[in-house]
Amino acid sequence: MKKVIIIGSAHPLRGGGLATFNERLANAFIQNGDQVRIETFSLQYPSILFPGKTQYTDEPAPNDLDINISVNSINPFNWIKVGNRLRKEKPDLVILRYWIPFIAPSLGTISRIIRKNKYSKIIAIADNIIPHEKRLGDTMLSNYFVNSVDGFVTMSQIVMKDLDQFDHQKPRLFNPHPLYDNFGEKLNKKEAQKILGLPIAEKYLLFFGFIRDYKGLDILLEAMRDTRIIKEKIKLIIAGEFYSGEEKYKKYIANHHLSNSLILHTDFIPNSKVGLYFSACDVIVQPYKTATQSGVTQIGYHFEKPMIVTNVGGLPEIILHNKTGYVCEVNAKDIAEHILKFYQENKAEYFAPFIKEEKKKYSWQKLVDSIKNVAGL
């Protein structure tokens, strides 16, 4: 049994990808027989930097996890306090979740202090090393973080390659993003549509997750203007909170008379409702302009849904073209062609056995083993 500390987002911060992942990872270590605690943020982002409506969830806390609210992302005195406490505690393994340079000073400083005990191994799970939305100082901050840890696990090959710009020596492993299997079981499609208040048995695409410019919703909206898609009465469910461009998207929808083709559920989607959206749709569309890995694909695999993704970042590593979905180019025409092909050739049934087989690859135990391997434990 190892004593494991995960430092990153968790309850009471809202689910989204980060908190959900960290809580599921903690459960995987517990199932492995380890003692686990999550050290989450007392302040993750100052409100002026947070693009959503609230950073906090009103869902109940997980009753099977030890979560300590401790890390203030902008207070250096807090970093020293947390670092010294964990240094003295001497956990066998500390896992830092790195997704944006903004958190490099806090996590990098805490890590440096813990390492002074000459005992704890500190491994970063790096979602991104170079962020999707670049800002001045990103390189300096990521370099500060990279130099503070003992090794890395990345969930896409593109992040592994990006890491080479900062370090060539430290141990690292690529491990695909595990399956999100914590959103319940797949429901009957018509039942899920009914619960969501949708017209039953329509043809539904799903765009899911926080809406940011790099995720390419504008391209997908352009694809939805294709007269063949309109004729087929294919509808797009947009499920996720606007993090950028809300007025731009709404203006585009109005100017191009798209409202009849869209279902807008643009509030934050709590974990308890995620399964409804994935159960209600026929296929998930990720029209991203840039990407590393995506948790949406791993939710899609859990609910055994085919996916249409663009040929960027780590997405084509996960989606097998013409087997578990389609990989298409980053333009509205190609996305529209693949949407039409999916429905006109009745591909859902064809894709189903490939999806059932491919999803077996993405286990949490494999990620636990990869982290321990990099740490030499």
N, C-alpha and C positions, 0 to 999 in steps of 0.2 A: 504494500500500500504506500502510495506517495502522497505527500501533502502538496496540493496544487492551488495556486491563486490565479484567477483570471481577472485582469484589469481591463474594464471596458463597460460599455452600455448594458444596463439591465434594469429591471423594474426598480423604481416607479417611472423610469423613462419609457417613452412609448415604444411599442414593439418594433415596427419597421424591420429592416434586415439585421441591424447590428444587435439589438437587445435579444431578439428572437434567437439569433445564431448563438450568442454567448450563453444564454440559458440552456439551449439544447446541447451545447458542447459540455457544459457543466454536468448535465445529466449523463452524458456519455462517459465522462470520467468516473462518476459515481457508479454507473453500471460496471465499470472496469475494476471497481473495488478501491478507488482512491478517495481521499478526503479532499473536498473542494469548497472553496469560497470565492464568490465574485466580489471584487471591490469596484463599485460603480461610481458614477459621478454625482456629487452633490450639485455641481454646476458643470454641465457639458458645454453649452454655448451661452454666452451672454445673449439676452433677448434681442438685442439689436442685430445680432448676426444670424439669428434663427429665422429661416424663411417661412416656416409653417405657423399654425395657429397656437399650438402649445407643444411643449416638449414632454409633457407628462400624460400618463394613461390613467383612466379611471377603472381599468380592469383589476381584479384582485391579484395580489402578489402570489407567485408560485409558492405552494406550501411545502415543497420538497427541496428547496434550495436555500443555502446560506448566502444572503446578499447583504453586504455592508456598504452603506452610502458614505463615501469618504473623500473622493478626489474632486478638487476644484480646479478646473482646467486653466484658470487665469491667475491663480494665487501661488506664487513661489514658496511662501512660508508653508502652505499646505503640502506642496510637493515634498518638502524636506521632512515634514512631520510624518507623512504617509510612508515615504521612503525609509526613514529610520525605524518606524514600527515594523515594517516588513523585513528589513535587514536583520533586526533582532529576532524576529519570528523564525527565520531560516526555513522557508518553504523549500521543498525539493525542486519545484518547478513553478515559474511565473510565466504566464502567457499574456502578452500584450496584443491588443487588437488595434492595428494601425490602418486607418482608412483616409486620413486627410492631414496635411502638414500642420494645420492649426493645433492639433493635439501633440505635436512632436515635443515642444518644450516641457510639458507636464510629464508625459510618459517617459521621455528620454532622461529627464532629471531623476524621476523616481527609480528608473532602472539602474542608473549609475550608482545611486546610493545603495540599493539592494545588493549590487554586485560586490560591494566592499566586504560582504561577509565571506567571500571566497567559497561559497557553498551553493547558493541557489543558481539554477540554470534559468536563463531568461530567453524565451523564444517569442518572436513576433509572428503573428498571423497577419500577413500583409495583403489587404484587399487591393490597395493601390500604393505604389511608391511615387508615381507621377500622377497627380490628380486629373480628373476629367476637365475640371474648370480651373485653369491655371491662374496663379496670382504671383505677384512679386515676392520673392523670398522663399518660394516653395522648395527650391533645390537646397538652399542652406538649411532649412528646417528638416527636410527628409534626411539630409546627411547627418545632422545632429542625432536624429533618432536611430538611424542605421548603425551608427558607431556605438550605440549604448547597449546593444543586445548580443546574445551569443549565437543566434542562428535564426533561420526563417523558414516558414511554411507559406507558400503562395498557392492560390487556388486557380491560377491561370498561367499559361506559359508566357504571356505577354508581360505579366508582372515579374516573373522570373527574369526575363530579359531586361526589363527596366532596372531591376536590382543591380545588374552588372554595371550600371553607370555609377554606383555608389560603393560597391564592395565585390571582391572576387574571392575572398578567402574563407569567409565564415560558412559553416555547413548550412545547407538548404535543401528542401524537397518541394516538389510540385505535388499537391494532392487536390483533386477536383473538389469543388464545393459539395458537401454531403447533401443527401435528400432532406428536404424539410418535411418531416413526417409527424409534425406536432400540431397540425391544423385539423385533426379529425379525419374521418373516413369520407370517401367520395359519396355524394348523394346522387340519387336519381336526378337526371337533368331537369325534367319537368318539375319535380318537387322543389329543387333549388330555385328555379325560375319563379315559381309561385311564391316562395318565401320572400324573394327579392322584389316581388310586385311587378315582374316583367311579363309581357305577353308570352304565352306558352308556345313552345315549339318553333320559334323563329330561328333564323340562322344568326348565331352570335359569335363575334370575335371578342377577345378580351385584351385590352391594354391595361396592365396592372402596375401599381406602385407610384411612388412620389413622382410628380411631373416636373422634370428638369429639362433644359434645352437639349442636352446631349442624348436624351432618350428618343428623340425624333418623332414626337407626337405630330409635329407639323407635317412631316412626310407622310405619316399614316392618314392624316386628315385629307391631304391631297389625293392619296390613293382612293379614299372613300368617295371622291367626286367622280370616279370612273363610272360612266353610264351603265356599263355591264354589271357593276356591283350594285348600283341603285336598282337596276332591273331585276336582279336576283333577290332583292329585298334583304340584303345582308346588313345586319346592324352591328355597330361597334359599342361595346361597353367600355367606358373609360372609368376605371375604379382606382382612385388615389387622389391625394391632396396636391393642389398646385404649390410647387416650390419656386416656380418662376413663370413669367409670361401669361398669367391668367387672362388679362385683358386682351392680349394679342390673340390667344387661341379663341376666345369667345367672339371677338370681332371677326375672325376668319370664318368661324362656324356660321355667324349671322350673314356675312357678305356672300357666302357660297351656298346658303340655304341647306345646310347639312343637318339641321336639328332633327329631322325625321329619321335620319340614319344613325343617330347617336343616343346612347343612354349615359347621361352624365351623373356619376356618383362620386363627386369630387371633394368629399370630406375624407378625413383620415379613416382608413378601413381597419378596425380593431381585429386582433387575432381571431376572435370568436366568429367573425364573419368571412374570413378569408376563404374558407372552404366552400362557401355558398357561391362565390364568384367563379371559382375554378370549376365547380361542378356544373354551373349553369351554362358555360360556354362550350363551343365546339372546338375552338383552336385559339391559342394565345399568340399574339403578335408583338414582337419586340423590334421596332424599327430603329434601333440605336445608331447614332452617328459615331460614337466611340464606346468602347466597353472593355472591361477586364473580365470578371466573371459576373454572373447574375444569380441572385437567390430566386428570382422569379422562375427561371428554368427548372430549378430544383423543386419548387412547389408544383410546377407543371408536371414533372415526372411523377411526383407522389400521387397526384390526382389523375395520372395516366392520360394527359392531354397532349395532342400534337402541338408543335410550335413552329411559327414562322419567324425566323430571326435574320438579321442582316450579317453580312460577312465582315464583322469587325471584332477585334480583341479576342477574347476567349470563347465567344458564343459558338463559332463553328467547331470548337473542340468538343462541345457538349451535345449539340444537335447533329444527328446523322442525316445528311441530306437524302431526301426521298425514302427515309426509313422511320425516323422519329419526328419528321417534320421537313421543313424546307430551309435552306440557307440561300438568301437572295441578296442582290446588290442594294446599296443604300440610295434607292430612288423610288419614287412613288409608282412608276410604271411597273417595275419588276415586282414590287410588293403586291400591287393589284393583280398582276398575272398569276402569282402564286396563291393568292386568296381565291381567285376564280378556279384555278386548277384543283385546289383542295375540295371545293364543293362540287364542281362539275364532274370530277372523276371519283367522287365518293371515297376520298382517301382515308377518312377516319377509321374505317374498318381495316384497311390495309396496314395502316401505321400501328394499330393496337398491339399486335404481338411483339413488334420491334421495341415499342416503348416499355412493355412489361419486362422484356429481357434487359434492356439498357439500364433501367432504373436500379437493377441489382448491384451495379458497380459502386454506387454512391453511399457507402456506409459511414456512420460516425465512428465506429470502432477503427476503421482504417485511418481516419484523421487523427484519432488518439494515438495510434501506433506511429504515425508519421511524426507527430510532435515529439513523442518520447524518443524516437530514433534520432532526430536532429539534436535533441538535448543530451543524448548518450545515456539515457536512463533505461 
